[in-house]
Amino acid sequence: MLSFVLDGAHWLDAWLKEHLGRIYNVILGLGLGLGISAAVNSLTKELGAGVSVWKLAGLIGFQAVLLLNQLAQLREFRETVRARRAARRAERSPD
């Protein structure tokens, strides 16, 4: 079942990139930025709340891993956008 969902998500992502192009990329960039901001806000709220040391350590660890993953996704997204721009520029300029 998981393979079916992952394959479907991959197909839909490729279809959206092909048919929506730049709009889809803008939505993805905004989503990643908002997700990172929400993770940072959530972490700062948890740090200010009176929670047990173990719960706080678990929350910090979990949020740190999620934030790290989102930052890596944002980097990959930016690199993809830069590569596409460079390819378009190379296509337009006559050699």
Backbone torsions as a table, in degrees:
resi	resn	phi	psi	omega
1	MET	NA	-42.2	-179.9
2	LEU	-62.8	-40.4	177.9
3	SER	-60.5	-41.0	178.9
4	PHE	-61.4	-45.0	-179.7
5	VAL	-65.6	-44.5	179.6
6	LEU	-64.6	-42.0	177.6
7	ASP	-63.3	-41.7	178.0
8	GLY	-64.2	-41.7	178.7
9	ALA	-64.5	-40.4	178.7
10	HIS	-63.8	-45.3	179.1
11	TRP	-61.9	-46.0	-179.1
12	LEU	-63.9	-40.4	177.9
13	ASP	-60.8	-46.0	178.9
14	ALA	-63.5	-40.7	179.6
15	TRP	-64.0	-44.8	179.3
16	LEU	-63.5	-41.0	177.6
17	LYS	-61.5	-40.8	-178.0
18	GLU	-71.1	-40.0	-173.1
19	HIS	-94.2	-27.0	179.8
20	LEU	-105.4	-22.7	174.9
21	GLY	53.5	-117.0	-173.6
22	ARG	-61.5	-38.4	179.7
23	ILE	-60.1	-45.2	179.1
24	TYR	-62.3	-41.2	178.7
25	ASN	-64.5	-39.2	177.7
26	VAL	-63.9	-43.9	178.9
27	ILE	-61.7	-43.0	178.3
28	LEU	-62.3	-44.8	179.2
29	GLY	-61.3	-44.4	178.4
30	LEU	-63.7	-42.2	179.3
31	GLY	-61.5	-43.0	178.0
32	LEU	-64.8	-43.1	178.7
33	GLY	-61.7	-44.0	178.6
34	LEU	-66.6	-37.8	178.2
35	GLY	-64.2	-40.8	177.8
36	ILE	-65.6	-44.0	178.8
37	SER	-61.9	-42.7	178.7
38	ALA	-63.8	-39.3	179.3
39	ALA	-64.5	-41.8	179.1
40	VAL	-66.1	-44.1	178.7
41	ASN	-62.2	-42.9	179.0
42	SER	-62.0	-42.0	-179.8
43	LEU	-65.0	-42.5	179.7
44	THR	-66.4	-35.2	176.8
45	LYS	-65.7	-44.3	179.9
46	GLU	-64.2	-35.4	178.8
47	LEU	-65.6	-32.3	-179.0
48	GLY	-83.1	-18.2	-178.2
49	ALA	-82.4	153.1	179.1
50	GLY	-83.6	88.8	178.8
51	VAL	-119.4	165.1	-179.8
52	SER	-67.4	158.1	-178.2
53	VAL	-61.2	-41.6	-178.1
54	TRP	-68.0	-42.5	178.3
55	LYS	-65.0	-42.3	179.5
56	LEU	-63.0	-43.0	179.2
57	ALA	-63.4	-42.1	178.1
58	GLY	-64.1	-43.5	179.4
59	LEU	-64.7	-42.8	179.0
60	ILE	-63.8	-44.4	179.1
61	GLY	-62.2	-45.6	-180.0
62	PHE	-63.5	-47.5	-179.7
63	GLN	-64.9	-36.7	179.1
64	ALA	-64.7	-41.4	178.7
65	VAL	-65.8	-44.2	177.6
66	LEU	-61.7	-43.4	179.8
67	LEU	-63.9	-42.6	177.6
68	LEU	-59.5	-44.4	178.6
69	ASN	-62.8	-43.1	179.9
70	GLN	-66.1	-39.1	177.5
71	LEU	-64.9	-38.7	177.4
72	ALA	-65.5	-40.4	177.4
73	GLN	-63.7	-40.6	179.0
74	LEU	-63.8	-40.4	177.7
75	ARG	-62.5	-46.5	178.7
76	GLU	-60.8	-41.1	179.3
77	PHE	-62.0	-45.6	-180.0
78	ARG	-64.9	-40.2	177.9
79	GLU	-63.2	-39.7	178.4
80	THR	-63.8	-44.3	179.1
81	VAL	-62.7	-43.4	178.7
82	ARG	-62.6	-41.6	179.6
83	ALA	-64.8	-40.3	178.1
84	ARG	-65.2	-41.6	178.3
85	ARG	-62.0	-44.2	179.5
86	ALA	-63.0	-39.3	179.0
87	ALA	-65.7	-40.4	178.1
88	ARG	-65.7	-40.2	178.1
89	ARG	-63.7	-43.1	179.8
90	ALA	-65.1	-34.6	178.5
91	GLU	-67.8	-38.4	-177.1
92	ARG	-76.8	-35.1	-174.8
93	SER	-81.6	127.0	178.5
94	PRO	-77.0	138.6	179.5
95	ASP	-102.7	NA	NA
